[in-house]
Amino acid sequence: MAKLRYAVDDLNRLLIRKDDKPYALEGEFKIERNNLIFEPHRKSPFTKELDLPKRIKFQGNWQLSENRDLKLTLVDNDYQHREDELEIRGRVIACEADAIVFETKFKKTSTEDKITLLRLGGRWQANEFNELNFLVSKEREEDVLRFVGGWKINQNQEIVYTYEKQDLITKTRFEETITFKGCWQINARDRITYALDFKNKSFFEFKVQLLRPDLRGDERQIKYSIGIGVKDLREEKVISLFGKWKVQPKKTISFELDYGEKGIRALTFGASVLLDKNNEFVFELKDRRGKDLGFSVALNRSFLEEKAGLFIRLSKLENDSRLEAGIRILW
C-alpha cells in the first residue's frame, strides 16, 4: 500500500489525496482496541484505483477537537504521513467509568447513511486546572481527551459538563450535556474526590478551598471554592455538597448525600469530640489516616437527644477536655 494523505470530510467520509487528486470514500469507521479502522465500501470505484486493502488501520494519538469531535493525529509510518488529522464528527453520548462513547453518522454507501457508536477505553482524571480529562489506554503513554472549561453539580450530586457545539453542515450551534455517575469523597484538607471506579483508577480529584471550617449540625451543605481552567480563562466558582449530618452509634459522624435514583450514600468521618463554651459537642473531622481535615461540626443537645445513649456518653465530656472517636470509612 502506497503512502497517502488522509483526512475526513464533513460527511465523515475518508478523504484520500494521491498525486494531488482527492478521493472521497464511503465506508465504515470502527474502533478496535482503541485503534481506528476504516473499511471502504467494497463497491467503491476508488478502492481498486487506489489499491486499498479491505481494512485500513491508522496509527496516531487521540484528542478532542475544539468542537468536541473525536480527532486522531497520525504518526509517520510506511503508508501515512505525520500530523495528518482524521476528525470524526459526532457527539459524546456516554461517559462510563472505563470508557467514552461517541455517536457518529457516516456515509456507508453513496445512498446509505449509518449511525454507529465508537467506544474508547480508558479512565477519567482531573488535570492540574480542575478540568475533566479522559485518558485513552495505550501500550505506552496514554492519550488525553481534554474537556476544557467549567462543570457543575446537579440536583443529584452528579458532575455535569455542558459545552457548545456547531453542526458543520447546517452551521447551527447547540448545547450538549454529559453527566458523570459517581460518588463524592472527602479525604484531605484541600482535595475532594468524585469516584467513578477506583479499581480502574478512574476518578476526579479536585483542588479546592473550604469556605466555612466551622459548620453546624443543622446545616445541609458543605461549600468549597474552586478554580477551573487556565490563567485568563480560569473560572472561580462555589460548589456545594448537599446532605444531612448524622452521628453513628460506633463513634463516627457522617454526612448523607442524596444521589437521586442511586439512593443515599454517606461520607463517614472519624473525629475528635470536645465540649465547647456553649455546651455544644464539636466534632473535629479526620480522614481515614486520622489526619485533621480542617473543619468541624457543632451539634447541640437537641440534635443528640434523639440518640439517648450517645447523648449520655458525650455528656460525660462536661468534666473532661476531649474524647477520641474511632475511624470508619464506608467507601
FENGI-V350681 format. One record per residue. N is the residue number from 1. OMEGA is omega as a letter, one per 40 degrees, with the letter a starting at -180 (NA if undefined). BURIAL is # if it has 9 or more other C-alpha atoms within 8 Angstrom, else .. Layout:
n={N:N}
omega={OMEGA:OMEGA}
burial={BURIAL:BURIAL}
//
This chain:
n={1:2:3:4:5:6:7:8:9:10:11:12:13:14:15:16:17:18:19:20:21:22:23:24:25:26:27:28:29:30:31:32:33:34:35:36:37:38:39:40:41:42:43:44:45:46:47:48:49:50:51:52:53:54:55:56:57:58:59:60:61:62:63:64:65:66:67:68:69:70:71:72:73:74:75:76:77:78:79:80:81:82:83:84:85:86:87:88:89:90:91:92:93:94:95:96:97:98:99:100:101:102:103:104:105:106:107:108:109:110:111:112:113:114:115:116:117:118:119:120:121:122:123:124:125:126:127:128:129:130:131:132:133:134:135:136:137:138:139:140:141:142:143:144:145:146:147:148:149:150:151:152:153:154:155:156:157:158:159:160:161:162:163:164:165:166:167:168:169:170:171:172:173:174:175:176:177:178:179:180:181:182:183:184:185:186:187:188:189:190:191:192:193:194:195:196:197:198:199:200:201:202:203:204:205:206:207:208:209:210:211:212:213:214:215:216:217:218:219:220:221:222:223:224:225:226:227:228:229:230:231:232:233:234:235:236:237:238:239:240:241:242:243:244:245:246:247:248:249:250:251:252:253:254:255:256:257:258:259:260:261:262:263:264:265:266:267:268:269:270:271:272:273:274:275:276:277:278:279:280:281:282:283:284:285:286:287:288:289:290:291:292:293:294:295:296:297:298:299:300:301:302:303:304:305:306:307:308:309:310:311:312:313:314:315:316:317:318:319:320:321:322:323:324:325:326:327:328:329:330:331}
omega={a:i:a:i:a:i:i:i:a:i:a:i:i:i:i:i:i:a:i:i:a:i:i:a:i:a:a:i:i:i:i:a:i:i:i:a:i:i:a:i:a:a:i:a:a:a:a:a:a:a:a:i:i:a:i:i:a:i:a:a:a:i:i:i:i:i:a:i:a:a:i:i:a:i:a:i:a:a:i:a:i:i:i:a:i:a:a:a:i:i:i:i:i:i:a:a:a:a:i:a:i:i:a:i:a:i:i:i:a:a:a:i:i:i:a:i:i:a:i:i:i:a:a:i:i:i:a:i:a:i:a:i:i:a:a:a:i:a:a:a:i:i:a:i:a:i:a:i:a:i:i:i:a:a:i:i:a:i:i:i:a:a:i:a:i:i:a:i:a:a:i:i:a:a:i:a:i:i:a:a:a:a:a:i:i:a:a:a:a:a:i:a:i:a:i:i:a:i:i:a:a:a:i:i:a:i:a:i:i:a:i:a:a:a:i:a:a:i:a:i:i:a:i:i:a:i:a:i:a:i:a:i:a:i:i:a:i:i:a:i:a:a:a:i:i:i:a:i:a:i:i:i:a:i:a:a:i:a:i:a:i:i:a:i:a:i:a:a:i:a:i:a:i:i:a:a:i:a:i:i:a:i:i:a:a:i:a:i:a:i:a:i:i:i:a:i:i:a:i:a:a:i:a:a:i:i:a:a:i:i:a:a:a:i:i:i:a:i:i:a:a:i:i:i:a:a:i:a:a:a:NA}
burial={.:.:.:#:#:#:#:#:#:.:#:#:#:#:#:#:#:.:.:.:.:.:.:#:#:#:#:#:.:.:#:.:.:#:#:#:#:#:#:#:#:.:.:#:.:.:#:.:.:.:.:#:.:.:.:#:.:#:.:.:#:#:#:#:#:.:.:#:#:#:#:#:#:#:#:#:.:.:#:#:#:#:.:#:#:#:#:#:#:#:#:#:.:.:#:#:#:#:#:#:#:#:#:#:#:#:#:#:#:.:.:.:#:.:.:.:.:#:#:#:#:#:#:#:#:#:.:.:#:#:#:#:#:#:#:#:#:.:.:.:.:#:#:#:#:#:#:.:#:#:.:.:#:.:.:.:#:#:#:#:#:#:.:#:#:#:.:.:.:.:.:.:.:.:.:.:.:#:#:#:.:#:.:#:#:#:#:.:#:.:#:#:#:#:#:#:#:.:.:.:.:#:#:#:#:#:#:#:#:#:.:.:.:.:#:.:#:.:.:#:#:#:#:#:#:#:#:#:#:.:.:.:.:#:#:.:.:.:#:#:#:#:#:#:#:.:#:.:.:.:#:#:#:#:#:#:#:#:#:.:.:.:.:#:.:#:#:#:#:#:#:#:#:#:#:.:.:.:.:#:#:#:#:#:#:#:#:#:.:.:.:#:#:.:#:#:#:#:#:#:#:.:.:#:.:.:.:.:.:#:#:.:.:.:.:.:#:.:.:.:.:#:#:.:#:#:#:#:.:.:.}
//
